Amino acid sequence: MRVTSRLFAAVTPARYLTAGSPTGLTGLRTHGSPRSTLLYLYTRTLEKLQTIPESSLYRQSVEALTQHRMSIVEAATPPGYAEWAVRARQIAQANPRFFSITSEAGSAQGAAVLQAESGGRLFVHRSDPGAEDTRYNEWDGEHDDGPGSEGLRSPEDRREHELLFERQPSEAPNSKVPWESEPQLTADQVEEIENKIGGGLIEEVVQMAESELRLVDIMQESKVWEELEEKPTEGQWTYFERH
């Protein structure tokens, strides 16, 4: 069933899945960079689990499962990934203004860039702006500055107009950093990860990792490792047994 579903995704001649193509599951599209996404989600999950006592059964089970799946994803290295990682780190180090840690600080070829460092790893997230259709922009009327807006202006108002002329455009030719997309997993590597994890398509695995990361905060807030406020009655957790 899983192999049949994956056949709906478009595959290039080089056996690479096309990002955004249907996976065969309704509403689920082929992920553009599942490997780096999973590594980031698993790393953040392991970091958050450190705030929960080691004696907690929840932490022990989630840590074991996360580390197991993380090792599977790490073992699948896309062709040319090592060379790309060196070039990407060099670009980030040479342009610190555009690659600020955990903050949107610039653009790479017109796209917003978010850099995060977690567990000794460097993650760069690129968000391409969508095409804007100005036909759907509604005009809400001309802004009314109130009385006194005509004629001579105060020094503060004149200073604001001076800043408009002095400001450098945000999309100046030298404000963009050339960025090379991360090498992608081949279709065979994706299938190998899916078979080893056994959680469905790799896009479904990403969704589960996202849910698990959110769940850590909920479990931490609930303090699931503490004793119950109301003790269970005797025999409440005793299941039916055959005598």
Beta strands, then each sheet from edge to edge (+ up, - down):
strand 1: 104-108
strand 2: 111-118
strand 3: 121-127
sheet 1: 1+ 2- 3+
end
